[in-house]
């Protein structure tokens, strides 16, 4: 049965989707069957693997509201061992659709259950919020990865996310595990970076991934080509860093 891994941070612009896509692709390139589920209405993970939101036959919104099955929504990407269930802007209204459902927090886990035996790992990209969609993802997940920048506001956001994770553990998924905090857009020459890293090591040393992701032009430009880094820039510094994170993550779950 697949291990389900959520990538979550309610603060936008921290490299959440970029990290989810690139870690998923790196794990798939290591020979594992990987499903990427785009739970962000912006759909950036979908376009990040060169899948069109408009031309995809089905999407995760339709799966959640019962218009199709998860199996019918699977799209095979052009990349080795990597599949996706795409997103759509309609997903922005799904909280209203599921609000009156029984056990609404568990709806995602229930609808994707039939495809879990097909994969080794399922990576889910959360929206940049702590609303019902994120709660449903965390309820479905075995573990969560928290990408964050080395800045003060990211530290504040981390505290808020940890509160949400504790609540999910108490109410709907007691097995949810924090798999790691992933530092993104890293620049070790900045004083603020050093201060934030020191704070994180003081309080969350056992949760920090060993390898931070360095700020890079290639990281920024790869999504515009719809190509994960391991294909866009196979021997680049950030590509090798994401490969290290993927390897470490596979050991943690």
Secondary structure, 3 states (H helix, E strand, C coil): CCEEEEECCCCCCCCHHHHHHHHHHHHHHCCCCEEEEECCCCCHHHHHCCCCCCCCCCCHHHHHCCCCCHHHHCEECCCCCEEEECCCHHHHHHHHHHCCCCCHHHHHHHHHHHHHHHCCEEEEECCCCCCHHHHHHHHHCCEEEEEEECCHHHHHHHHHHHHHHHHHHHHCCCCCEEEEEEEECECCCCHHHHHHHHHHHHHHCCCECCCCCECCHHHHHHHHHCCCHHHHCCCCHHHHHHHHHHHHHHHHC
